[in-house]
Amino acid sequence: MLGGEERIYHGHQGLRDLVDDLRGAFAETHSKYSEIRDLGDRTIGIGRLRAVGKESGAEIESPICTIAEWKNGKATSVRTWLDPEEARKAAGLRE
């Protein structure tokens, strides 16, 4: 969820749409994950996001957390949060 609005992208075309949406909103984006934890058939990445607005030039920096579900070595679902606590709860983690 970015910008307070949840949007769900599906499949290969969904990934292309996500990238197009990000390119439309931001001149640049950088995410760096300082921690990646193996949860069996899922992983959680915890890090920081930095972006520059395409129109405004405003810079933002925020926590970012991503949970990916895996099957046969391929990601089948990827969800991202800007609130680490929400992501940890979704992953069933307490810390």
C-alpha positions as CSV (number, residue, x, y, z in Angstrom):
1,M,0.0,0.0,0.0
2,L,1.5,3.3,-1.1
3,G,-0.1,6.7,-0.6
4,G,-2.8,5.3,1.7
5,E,-4.6,3.5,-1.1
6,E,-4.4,-0.3,-1.4
7,R,-4.0,-1.6,-4.9
8,I,-3.6,-5.2,-5.9
9,Y,-1.7,-6.2,-9.0
10,H,-2.0,-9.7,-10.5
11,G,0.3,-11.8,-12.7
12,H,3.0,-10.6,-15.1
13,Q,0.8,-7.8,-16.5
14,G,0.2,-6.7,-12.9
15,L,3.9,-6.4,-12.3
16,R,4.3,-4.3,-15.4
17,D,1.4,-2.1,-14.3
18,L,3.0,-1.6,-10.8
19,V,6.3,-0.5,-12.4
20,D,4.5,1.9,-14.7
21,D,2.5,3.3,-11.7
22,L,5.8,3.8,-9.8
23,R,7.5,5.4,-12.8
24,G,4.5,7.8,-13.2
25,A,4.6,8.9,-9.6
26,F,8.3,9.0,-8.8
27,A,11.4,10.3,-10.5
28,E,13.4,7.8,-8.5
29,T,12.9,5.1,-6.0
30,H,15.4,3.2,-3.9
31,S,14.7,0.5,-1.4
32,K,17.3,-1.2,0.8
33,Y,16.5,-4.2,3.0
34,S,18.6,-4.5,6.1
35,E,17.0,-7.7,7.2
36,I,15.5,-10.6,5.3
37,R,14.0,-13.5,7.3
38,D,13.2,-17.0,6.0
39,L,9.7,-18.0,7.3
40,G,9.6,-21.3,5.4
41,D,7.3,-20.8,2.4
42,R,7.5,-17.0,3.0
43,T,10.1,-14.4,3.5
44,I,9.9,-11.0,5.1
45,G,12.2,-8.1,4.2
46,I,12.5,-5.1,6.5
47,G,14.2,-1.9,5.3
48,R,13.9,1.7,4.1
49,L,12.3,3.3,1.0
50,R,13.5,6.6,-0.4
51,A,11.7,8.2,-3.3
52,V,11.5,11.5,-5.1
53,G,8.2,12.8,-6.4
54,K,8.1,13.2,-10.2
55,E,6.0,16.3,-10.2
56,S,6.9,17.9,-6.9
57,G,10.5,16.9,-6.5
58,A,9.7,16.2,-2.8
59,E,11.8,13.5,-1.2
60,I,10.3,10.9,1.1
61,E,11.9,8.3,3.3
62,S,9.9,5.6,5.0
63,P,10.2,2.1,6.5
64,I,9.3,-0.6,4.0
65,C,8.5,-4.2,4.7
66,T,7.7,-6.9,2.1
67,I,6.4,-10.3,2.5
68,A,6.8,-12.8,-0.4
69,E,5.2,-16.2,-0.6
70,W,7.2,-18.8,-2.5
71,K,6.3,-22.0,-4.4
72,N,8.9,-24.0,-6.4
73,G,11.4,-21.2,-6.1
74,K,9.1,-18.6,-7.6
75,A,7.3,-15.7,-5.8
76,T,3.5,-16.3,-6.0
77,S,2.5,-13.3,-3.9
78,V,4.3,-10.1,-2.8
79,R,2.8,-7.6,-0.4
80,T,4.4,-4.4,0.9
81,W,3.7,-2.2,3.9
82,L,5.1,1.1,5.0
83,D,4.3,0.2,8.6
84,P,6.7,-2.5,10.0
85,E,4.2,-3.5,12.8
86,E,1.4,-4.2,10.3
87,A,3.8,-6.3,8.2
88,R,5.1,-8.2,11.3
89,K,1.5,-9.0,12.4
90,A,0.6,-10.2,8.9
91,A,3.7,-12.5,9.0
92,G,2.7,-13.8,12.5
93,L,5.8,-12.2,14.1
94,R,5.8,-10.6,17.5
95,E,9.1,-8.7,17.4
